[in-house]
């Protein structure tokens, strides 16, 4: 009698457990940056490229919300995908949260792992950030030289008077 009760309970509980497990497997809706009606991106890299195009079009307030969303996603799961997503937002120029150094730090582990599926994208983004930093430093040097020439020109004009 006890054995038949156990079998009966197991027969009822196991299917319910299976239904509970299936609830976790939901069909994911496409991300907001994937246009409705278009096919889903074939890879995470394709998805991130669509994401970058999306965030470049956002207004200031929307961009601030997206920064927070990307930051929280990275804090919850430090996956390569979330690293690159957060780095893309941090690398956007002329924003209040722009932090190219932090973006570079986020990309480094992914770009150093050649077997990762996002290695190429992380390497490309990291290279672009390094080049931007190099150009910024060069522009600052040129600005200093220009300022020095302007100062010299002013002093020569004053001497002639």
Legacy VTK file of the C-alpha trace (Angstrom):
# vtk DataFile Version 3.0
C-alpha trace
ASCII
DATASET POLYDATA
POINTS 161 float
0.000 0.000 0.000
2.780 2.433 0.937
4.680 1.567 -2.205
1.673 2.180 -4.435
1.120 5.559 -2.772
4.726 6.549 -3.485
4.357 5.519 -7.119
1.094 7.431 -7.410
2.648 10.572 -5.882
5.676 10.279 -8.150
3.408 9.821 -11.156
1.651 13.096 -10.294
4.683 15.138 -9.262
7.062 14.297 -12.125
4.818 15.681 -14.889
4.214 18.828 -12.855
7.920 19.284 -12.368
8.373 18.985 -16.112
5.790 21.711 -16.714
7.561 23.967 -14.238
10.850 23.402 -16.025
9.245 24.270 -19.347
7.958 27.573 -17.976
11.571 28.769 -17.776
11.994 28.107 -21.477
10.089 30.953 -23.004
10.274 32.108 -26.550
12.399 35.186 -26.387
11.031 38.270 -28.002
13.527 40.023 -30.227
15.538 42.775 -28.585
14.307 46.339 -29.166
17.181 46.998 -31.556
16.084 44.182 -33.893
13.538 45.585 -36.323
10.134 43.956 -36.237
9.625 41.553 -39.093
13.322 41.212 -39.865
15.095 37.930 -39.204
16.864 37.479 -35.891
20.611 38.103 -35.991
22.568 34.982 -36.900
25.123 35.466 -34.134
25.805 37.435 -30.987
28.244 39.579 -32.967
25.512 40.468 -35.469
23.169 41.273 -32.585
25.750 43.548 -30.968
26.343 45.385 -34.244
22.593 46.037 -34.486
22.662 47.135 -30.853
25.427 49.662 -31.565
23.447 51.113 -34.452
20.448 51.367 -32.118
22.254 53.187 -29.282
23.856 55.671 -31.688
20.334 56.854 -32.562
19.095 57.325 -28.978
18.441 60.726 -27.428
20.163 61.844 -24.219
17.578 60.536 -21.743
17.100 57.279 -23.647
20.849 56.842 -23.818
21.174 57.340 -20.063
18.524 54.648 -19.491
20.304 52.316 -21.908
23.600 52.932 -20.103
21.965 51.879 -16.847
20.348 48.838 -18.477
23.667 47.706 -19.973
25.443 48.303 -16.651
22.881 46.238 -14.751
23.012 43.424 -17.328
26.802 43.305 -16.945
26.525 43.343 -13.143
24.085 40.397 -13.234
26.000 38.274 -15.746
29.564 39.112 -16.702
29.327 37.319 -20.023
31.340 38.297 -23.076
28.140 39.578 -24.684
27.321 41.854 -21.734
30.946 43.017 -21.506
30.927 44.161 -25.117
27.452 45.652 -24.847
28.447 47.730 -21.817
31.771 48.693 -23.423
29.940 49.926 -26.527
27.815 52.253 -24.404
30.809 53.486 -22.403
32.748 54.185 -25.599
30.116 56.521 -27.025
31.681 59.972 -27.336
30.158 63.163 -25.946
28.067 61.547 -23.231
28.129 62.165 -19.511
29.084 58.549 -18.836
31.693 58.119 -21.567
34.675 56.183 -20.199
36.975 54.839 -22.886
39.460 53.477 -20.358
36.780 51.395 -18.643
35.467 50.257 -22.040
38.970 49.113 -22.963
39.236 47.183 -19.675
35.938 45.446 -20.372
37.000 44.438 -23.884
40.467 43.184 -22.951
39.561 39.699 -21.613
37.327 38.993 -24.618
39.879 40.196 -27.159
42.614 38.098 -25.502
40.553 34.906 -25.840
40.962 33.833 -29.490
38.605 30.878 -29.060
35.667 33.075 -27.976
32.866 33.715 -30.450
33.084 37.478 -29.852
36.889 37.706 -29.976
36.971 39.435 -33.377
34.424 42.078 -32.454
36.103 42.796 -29.110
39.488 43.070 -30.824
38.085 45.450 -33.438
36.416 47.675 -30.836
39.531 47.673 -28.646
41.688 48.647 -31.613
39.315 51.469 -32.482
39.439 52.778 -28.918
43.244 52.671 -28.913
43.363 54.534 -32.218
40.910 57.144 -30.920
43.102 57.668 -27.843
46.199 58.013 -30.036
44.459 60.561 -32.273
43.186 62.506 -29.256
46.710 62.691 -27.826
48.037 63.811 -31.196
45.336 66.471 -31.488
46.165 67.757 -27.998
49.834 68.009 -28.947
48.970 69.893 -32.113
46.668 72.227 -30.173
49.486 73.022 -27.739
51.816 73.825 -30.643
49.167 76.029 -32.239
48.587 77.856 -28.955
52.353 78.412 -28.628
52.527 79.825 -32.174
49.589 82.146 -31.464
51.308 83.374 -28.331
54.539 83.949 -30.255
52.637 85.821 -32.961
50.949 88.057 -30.362
54.269 88.855 -28.725
55.832 89.745 -32.102
52.911 92.033 -32.937
53.238 93.776 -29.559
56.972 94.324 -30.097
56.325 96.064 -33.420
54.051 98.585 -31.723
LINES 1 162
161 0 1 2 3 4 5 6 7 8 9 10 11 12 13 14 15 16 17 18 19 20 21 22 23 24 25 26 27 28 29 30 31 32 33 34 35 36 37 38 39 40 41 42 43 44 45 46 47 48 49 50 51 52 53 54 55 56 57 58 59 60 61 62 63 64 65 66 67 68 69 70 71 72 73 74 75 76 77 78 79 80 81 82 83 84 85 86 87 88 89 90 91 92 93 94 95 96 97 98 99 100 101 102 103 104 105 106 107 108 109 110 111 112 113 114 115 116 117 118 119 120 121 122 123 124 125 126 127 128 129 130 131 132 133 134 135 136 137 138 139 140 141 142 143 144 145 146 147 148 149 150 151 152 153 154 155 156 157 158 159 160
